[in-house]
């Protein structure tokens, strides 16, 4: 943990005080409750599952589409924490599938349902087909599992939003903003809470996770030098989700308070720290060809080829914000957690029209990215989407 903190330029854990202040109540509630974690084998899902497991729940069921990641989750839990008296099981299921619906029909009784499944990559919006899957996973699967939770008498439904939902500029952030609108509608029938947080350092598929892969494969380290982000560790992401799930009032959105412990840091700066930690001196290259070529020789000399460039791809937001100036905040309740207080604001006609339009596209097996962007603008009139024609998959 301390090693990872060092890499992201921090010395202290963010939520230590809040967890300690509420630890007794957390343990009491978790140990007397049952949980379903959806998307529990992703980086944040695993972190949340571990936070629940180590507090001895009565029932903990974990669902994820990735069979391999699920195996690793179980190995990790068994190796770190051992066993609990309660019912702990994992299921390799797609939550959009009929098998998942049968699984819920078979039991489906949980006090808390936590949905961590998401298509989170800005690069997932480059083609219309992956983009539609993003909408399915982020919006419609959330709405479906919410309804199932209502039908089964679940006490609380938690799901993850993103800082990119505050004044969104990319389709991923906008899909999460639309998801929040669907949540507000269902909040009239069930208590919901959510969280917006920073980049999770070294999470699956992230640029920092890619650094590990590049080192293993003897390939150059590439990072933007003009984009700064806030980073939390996987454990901190799990703590934030659990705190929101257990202590969030209906419609609350939790986020990390900005403090001296949480600083903006650029990807290029982290790359330098990361390489120095491994004992390598970063060597700055001028283009991809030079970087690829030098990767064959430089590491033997204790240097590593790096390409740090400015960002020009679609959907990159050059700053991060957890809330907008129109949102009502409670900054007093916790030391390092802020809370956005929400009214149940949504437009029933807009939600129904969006659902019907997307269903129509899918029935016809035909839609373009422009079709979807147009519908997003109807949902979010001030959507700051700009198409540059360049995507991350077109770069090293």
C-alpha positions, -999 to +999 in steps of 0.1 A: +000+000+000+027+025+010+046+017-022+016+025-043+010+057-024+045+068-031+041+062-068+010+085-069+028+112-049+011+107-015+022+096+020-012+091+038-042+069+031-072+091+023-101+076+044-082+062+074-099+085+099-134+080+084-130+042+084-116+042+120-144+066+133-171+044+118-154+010+121-176-004+150-208+005+132-194-008+098-186-042+114-219-044+131-239-037+100-218-059+076-217-089+099-255-089+102-263-083+065-263-101+031-246-086+000-246-091-038-216-075-056-222-072-093-190-067-114-171-079-084-140-092-102-130-059-117-104-037-098-130-017-078-153-047-074-125-068-059-116-040-036-152-037-024-156-074-020-125-076+002-138-047+024-171-066+029-155-101+033-131-090+061-160-077+081-177-112+082-210-108+063-239-133+067-240-137+029-217-125+002-224-134-035-202-121-062-211-120-099-188-111-128-185-119-165-148-125-162-142-161-151-104-156-148-106-125-127-131-143-104-106-171-098-079-146-089-104-128-065-111-161-046-074-170-045-066-135-032-093-136-005-083-171+007-047-161+008-053-128+027-083-134+049-091-171+048-128-180+055-160-166+070-189-184+087-213-168+062-223-179+027-195-168+003-200-178-034-189-165-068-208-168-101-193-162-136-224-146-152-232-118-176-258-096-158-275-089-191-282-126-196-312-149-190-289-170-168-284-141-145-322-135-143-326-172-134-300-168-107-318-138-092-352-156-094-337-186-076-329-165-045-323-127-050-327-119-014-300-094-004-299-065+021-274-046-001-268-048-038-236-031-051-232-027-088-196-022-099-200-033-135-192-007-161-176+000-194-152+027-182-129+034-211-131+065-231-116+043-259-149+023-259-167+051-277-147+049-309-172+027-327-210+025-326-212-011-315-190-010-284-207+023-276-241+006-276-227-020-253-215+008-230-250+021-229-264-013-222-239-020-193-238+015-178-275+024-182-299-004-190-283-032-169-282-008-140-319-001-144-327-038-147-308-048-116-323-019-098-358-031-106-349-067-095-336-053-062-370-034-057-389-066-065-369-086-040-372-061-012-335-050-011-327-024+015-302-004-005-288-003-040-253+012-046-236+018-079-205+036-091-207+068-111-176+087-122-161+121-118-165+123-156-203+125-151-199+160-137-201+183-168-193+153-191-172+158-222-171+121-233-197+095-240-185+073-211-191+102-186-224+111-203-236+075-201-229+076-164-247+110-161-277+094-179-274+064-155-277+088-126-310+101-141-324+066-142-312+061-106-332+092-095-364+077-110-360+044-091-350+063-059-387+068-053-390+031-048-357+021-032-328+038-013-299+043-037-265+058-032-235+062-054-199+075-056-178+096-080-141+092-076-107+097-091-087+073-112-080+041-094-042+036-096-031+005-114-067-007-119-072-032-148-069-017-182-057+017-168-027+034-182-008+027-150-017-010-152-003-008-187+030+003-173+034-031-156+026-048-189+051-027-209+079-035-184+071-073-186+071-071-224+101-049-228+082-022-245+084+017-242+064+036-215+040+061-232+020+087-213+004+121-219+023+150-203-005+175-203-032+156-184-033+156-146-055+134-126-064+126-090-056+090-080-069+067-053-056+033-045-077+002-051-083-002-013-094+034-010-119+029-039-133-001-019-136+019+013-153+048-005-179+024-021-186+006+012-190+039+031-214+052+005-233+019+004-237+016+042-239+052+053-253+071+022-288+085+026-312+081-004-297+097-035-264+107-019-233+107-041-200+103-021-167+117-034-132+122-020-126+156-005-097+175-021-071+179+006-034+182+010-033+144+007-051+143-027-031+162-053-033+163-091-004+145-107+003+139-144+006+105-159+041+114-171+052+123-135+039+089-123+057+071-151+090+087-140+084+078-103+074+043-114+106+037-134+128+052-108+112+028-082+122-001-105+157+012-107+155+026-143+164+061-155+137+074-179+150+082-214+129+106-234+123+097-270+111+120-298+087+095-316+072+060-315+098+045-339+127+057-317+110+044-286+103+010-301+138+006-314+155+017-281+134-007-261+156-035-275+188-021-260+183+006-233+169-015-205+203-034-203+219+000-196+195+007-167+174+032-188+139+029-202+126+045-233+096+069-227+074+089-250+056+117-233+032+136-257+003+160-255-032+146-257-053+151-289-078+122-287-116+124-285-131+125-250-102+136-229-111+160-201-082+182-192-093+186-156-112+166-130-142+177-109-163+156-086-193+180-085-208+210-103-216+244-090-253+236-091-250+206-067-257+208-030-228+196-008-225+182+028-188+187+037-193+183+075-204+147+080-170+130+073-134+140+075-123+131+040-156+122+022-178+149+007-215+141+000-236+155-028-273+158-017-298+152-045-335+157-050-353+131-072-350+152-103-357+134-136-378+138-168-400+107-172-407+115-208-370+119-217-361+086-200-388+067-218-380+082-251-343+074-247-351+038-238-375+034-267-350+050-292-322+027-281-345-004-283-354+007-318-318+009-329-311-026-315-342-042-331-331-029-365-295-039-359-285-006-373-273+027-358-244+051-362-223+069-336-239+101-347-273+087-340-263+079-304-245+113-299-277+130-310-298+112-284-272+120-257-275+157-265-313+154-260-307+139-226-278+164-217-284+196-236-251+212-224-230+180-232-195+191-239-187+164-265-162+173-292-151+148-319-115+151-329-115+120-352-085+106-332-088+078-307-064+061-282-064+029-302-046+049-329-017+055-306+010+033-290 
